[in-house]
Amino acid sequence: MPRVKVARKSTAIDMTAMCDVAFLLLTFFILTAKPKVEDPSKAEVPASSKEVTIPDDNVMTISIGQQNKIFLSFSGDDVRTETLKTMGEKYKVDFTPAELNRFSNTEVFGVPMSQLKQFLSTPSAQLKSFEQRGIPADTTITNELSDWIITARKADRALHSKDYHIAIKGDRKEQYPAINTVISILGHQKLFKFDLITSLRAAPKK
């Protein structure tokens, strides 16, 4: 009696559900990702053979760019909003809700308080050509940098019960007094632990 041959059927896998998930994930990452912000300080950091990773979250970075211009960056949209409100009250500058929202999305800035409203009203496409004069840090006249640092730290503690990780990014071509000014400001606030941002180079051969 001859054998009965069973017809072989190819296995079909429905990829519709997997494609839907892939496109949903892609859409999520596109909508939530933030573009890399160009560093307005243009600081060329010195090289170092030691590597210590700076955390991505809860960081405050003070950048000393060319011509001793000081720029500030600190994480937390809500912290930036509360910080600007407090700084506005201190310096008698009224900020609109639109300006507060714009500042909350501004990751790095380097302008004095007298120029901040003009900076926030400048369209994003024109910010590259906007001349940021740096945050004043003259301890004998107006030390806006010190006020920004302490106000942001207080807002961070109030909103998140955290203390910022401090990092200093200095241009390798600048003289030591420019860096020392920032270190002195931190010292007045009892901040003696911070990182210096450098580029990585090969360790010297022994």
N, C-alpha and C positions, 0 to 999 in steps of 0.2 A: 504493500500500500504506500503510495507516494506521500512524502511529507507536505504538510500545508505550509506554504510560505507566508509569513506575516509581513505585510508591507511596512517598510521603515518610514517613519515620519521625522522630518527635521524638527529640531527643537526651536521654537520661536520665543524670543524674549521681548516683551513689550518695554521699550526704552522711554516711553512717554513720561512716566512718573519721574524717572531719573533726570531727564532733560529739564522738567519743570523745576525740580529741586536745584539743579545746577544754575539755572537762570535766576531763581529766587536768591540764591546765595550771592551770585554775581551782582545782582541789583542792590542787595543789602550792603555789600562792601563798597560799591561805587558811591552810594548815598551817604554812608557813614565815614568814609575816608576823607581826611583833610589833606589838601595839597601841601607840598613842602614849601614853607615860607622862606623867601630869600633873605639872607642875613644882611640887614642894612648897614651894619657896622663895618663890613668888609675886612674884618680882622683876620690877619694871617697868623695863626697860632704857632708857638714854638714847638719843637719836636721833643719827645721824651721816649725813653726805652721802657718805661713802666706803664702797664696798662691796668686801669681801674675803671670799671664800667659805671657810668652815671645812670641812676634810675630814670625811667621814662616818665614817671608820675611824681607829682608833688615836688617839682624842682623850680628853683628861682635862679636864673642865669643873668649875671651882670657882665656886659660886654664892653670892653674899652677898645673902640675902633681907631681909625686914623685921625690924627689931629686931636687926640684925647677926648673924642666924643663918646659919651657913655649912653648905653642902651640897656633896657631892662626887659626881661621876659619872665613871667611866672604863670604856672599852670592853674587851671580852674576857671571856667567861664563865670561861675557865680562869685568866685573870689575877686575876679577882675571887676565885676559890676559893683560889689560892695566897696572895694578899694577906691574906685573912682568917685562913688558917692561921698565917701569920707574925705577924700582929697579935695573935692569940690567945695565941701563945707568949710574946710580949713583955709582954702585959698580964695574963698568967696567967688566961685565960678559955678554957675548953674548949668547943668547938663540935661538935655532933653532925653526922653526915653529912647529915641532913635540913636542918640550919641552914646548912651549907656550900652545899648545893644551892640553897636559897632565896636565899642571898646572891649566888650566881653569876648568878641571874636578876633581881637587883635593880639597876636601872639608875642610881638616884640615892637617896642617903640623907643624913640629917643628924642623927645621934644620937651621943652619947658612947659609949665602949666599955662603960660600966657599964649602959647601956640597950639595947645592941645585941641581946642575947638576947631581951629582951621584944619588941623591934621585929620580929625574925625570926619570933617565935611568933604574931604578930598575924595573923589571917586577912586575905586580900587585900581582902575587902569592907569591912573596918573600918580599913584603913590611912589613909583620908582623914581620919578623926576622931582618928587617933593623933598626939599632939603631939610633933613632932620639935624638940628644943631646940637643935639645931645641933651641929656638931663643935667641941670646945674648941680654941682656937688661941692661948691665953694663953702667951706665950713665957716668962713668969716662973713659971708653975705647971705646967701640963700642956699640951704642944703636940701633941695627938693629930693635928691636921691635917697637921703636918709629917711625922709618922710614917706616916700613910696615904699621903701623896704619894710619899715616898721608897721605901716598901715596894712600892707598886704599880708604880713606875718600874723597880725592880729585877726584879720578877716579869715585867714586859713585856719587858725586855731578855733575861732568861733563857729565856723561852718563845718569843719571836718575834724576838729580836735587833732590836728597834725602840725608839725613844724616843717617848714620848707628845707629841702636839701639845697645848700647854697653852692653855686659853681661860678667861677670867674673865668671869663674868656678875654684874654688880652692880646693885642697885636704885638708880634715879636719885635717890630721896629720901634715901638714906643719906649720912652724912657721909664725908669723905675718909679719916679714920683707919681706918674699917672696911676699905676697899679697900687702904689702905697696909699693914695687918697681913698680908694675903694676899701682897702684892707683896714684903714683907720676908721672909716665909717662903720664897718662891721664890728670892729673892736669896741666902739662906743656902745654898741647894742649887745655886747657880751657874746658875739658870734666869733669864735676862734677856730671853728672847724669848718673848712670849706675845701672844695676841689679846684684845681687849676686845669682848665681844658687845654690839652695839647694834641698834636698829631703823633702817630706812632712811628718810631724808627727802630732799626735793629739794635739790639743790645751790643755793647762793645765786647770784643773778644778778649778773653782772659789769657 
